[in-house]
Amino acid sequence: MKGLWREVSKASRKLWYTEKQSCVLCGAEHGPICITCRTNYLRPELRRCRKCGKLVQPEKQYCLDCSSGRGPKQLDQVTAWGHYSGGLKEFIHTVKFKAHPRLIGEISRPFSDWAIRQLPAVDGIVAVPMHRTRLAERGFNQAEVIASALHWELGLPILPGVERAESRSSQVFLSRKERLHNLKGIFVVRQPEYYRDRSVWLIDDVTTTGATLEAVAEVLRENGVKAIYGLCLAAGLEKVTEKRLVPLCD
Amino acid sequence: MLFFLTLKQDYEVNIFPFQEKLKWDSRVVSYLSEPLPLAIIQLVLERLTKGHTCLFGEKSPKTIKNRILKILDDFSWDIDLTWKEVSKGASFLEDPLDLSEDIGNEAGKVFNQFVLGRQLSIDDLRGLARELRLKEEVIIKLAHFKVERGCAEWVPSVKQNEKGWQCQRCGEKDVEEWPSYYGVAATCRSCQSIGVRTSLNVLYRDKCSLLDGPTEILFEPHWTLTEAQRLASEHVAEFIKGTSKEAGLLWAACGAGKTEVCFPSAAWALTQGKSVLFAAPRQDVINDIAPRLQRDFPNYQIQVLTGTTSVKFQVGGMVLATTHQVLRFWRSFDVIFMDEMDAFPYHGSRALEWGLKQALRQGGKLLYLTATPSYEGLKAAQQGKISLIRLPARHHRNPLPVPIWIRSGNLLEANRSIGIWAKTIESLRGQGSVLAFVPKISWIAPWVKCIKQRFAGWCVDGSYSGDPGRGMKIKNLQQGHYDVFVSTTILERGITLPGIQVVVLGADHPVFDERALVQMAGRVGRTPENPGGRVVFLSKQISPAMKTAVQWIEEQNRRALELGLIEPLEKEGRSIEGVVERGI
């Protein structure tokens, strides 16, 4: 009986008041993302390398790796909304490993607002695919969930037909070189008609070296895609190159 | 974990767990090309058998396969499903994992021992694999063998019925739905602390009993029961052996020794081959009871399970576990003793309550032990739904100290009011160390400072739940180092401090409900050397909780007196309804 009353009062409150949302990343008031979290994890004033999305000093356009030709070659630009640390990292973990894909809906508005200002509009969105087995185990592909949120907010169509043909070990424990090698030849485009002469956003949840994005981009180029922009929720910090990055505190 | 839908030689449709490197069961003839979640398979099987009992004549593998494919077609997923044949001699993958006969039997026996009566997720099974130093696939295979033999079952962790979803581990119906690769799925939000469960994964439920049958046990009580305890113990035995009520409540006075009262009944149950569970909401209670149990039941294997025990899988017919760990058992215990039913986190948790009831076998007995029963528990006892057993007297035959109320000025805050609390504390200090309870953590520092200032030269300190130095301070407190110790409700239960006096600052604060007040008052007079002591409630007004707390304590004393379990001494404190002592 008490439960029923609670539900009824919750519903009637929703009719009269807009519920105050709490921050998705830290639970404080002023959601969906509070100012503290915005400052800590989203750091809009810092620039990202245009090629691979790593943080660079504000006056630079490219990071050291990319300037010397070691960065991704197939992508026109890579960018990420925030840093893979603290509250944002936990948020992504909760979505992926604690099976709460619905949470992406909480940040879809701020994320898409930001994305459309960072990148040019395109013909469609492509989510980095997961291998069938992993998809079956997890029940959902977090990149697809993010892509679907962007589609919902911005109206950009989702392009199907890219598959991950082989399952390899997770990238997490591999070095940079091993990661690049791990991904050779595993992505396939099954429906090339969607891709010829198109421009796309390539979506994933987290990027560290950009190797996965690069591998998908390579296969997309082979099928005639003209422009590819990588877009992620968070960019990880590579341990090796951490020294070359701008320190996060002034 | 996903399962393959398989067809055996005898046209029986079955399932087989999908693990890479696992070899097929020899009786399997064909299998569906993609593994599916158990919930989907159960749905398919349901539809397969619905309304087609007249299929006897035309049962052939082809029709069965085609019907299954048609049912799956209705789901309109993107997956390409076909039936594949298992070729003789070959296995699912090159280099399969095969158990040689004797390893298989040995491993099987050991596995069996450790999973009796349990309900485990795949992560738990992985943990078992690590503890036994076996490969994960081996454990899954052993688990599946038990399922095939009918001694266990696979259950989807979150199940859907006509009314909605329900988590099979904690009974929670409020789950989070989300669209998955296989249609709508749901994640349970309540029992996440011991692992994430969704409708796409499964639980292994063992149906076997923890004990094979009656056993010889050695019960050596180290504690002679007092008269009060003996009486209560007899009532407990009556309840456990009887058949009328399934649940009971042992309402004991603080410090009356309610746990030891249950030991004889536990011993009886074990000799009858009935499994026993001692459950409590918090680890420290478990760690407190464990040595006492082990001492009284020497040579008997007792499983002690908390969130921080290193060995998660143990053997034994008697289990001592936190209510969270009890979620890993299903219909395994004939007798459950639940200590401190009104404590956090058990109290108010639907999931933990449900989990405890599910751990009880059909026809089993559940006895709640507490000094401060919850509202629901008391109501049920008054309505006769559950048995009520009283243990109103402490072992030293002195009555419980009844709290007295001293009216303080406005807003009891450190530095604000003058004198009253100081006089009180000084007077209490005359009889022993003082334990001062405050309602909020923010009160501690100012009060410690204020008391130090007023009583220069006294040893004063304070602690709270998040205090890193808490362990050390509590040890010092137990050794009598402090003159005054300020604390939040962390010290309200379980701790015995000889000769302590208690003052509750701001006793009318809403945080102090009648149960907290009774427990705090219960810290005084627990030892035979210091059976008396004073409890003072300092507040502006008398809250209803304070009234109820005093009523409960006085009622226990009255009862004890009636039963001749305490000496008819002159009562120390005055009741609140009577004289109100005013501070100057």
Interface residues (C-beta under 8 A of the other chain):
Chain A: F97 K98 A99 H100 P101 R102 R132 L135 A136 E137 G139 F140
Chain B: M1 L2 E34 P35 L36 P37 E176 E177 W178 P179 S180 Y181 Y182 A185 T187 Q192 V196 T198 L200
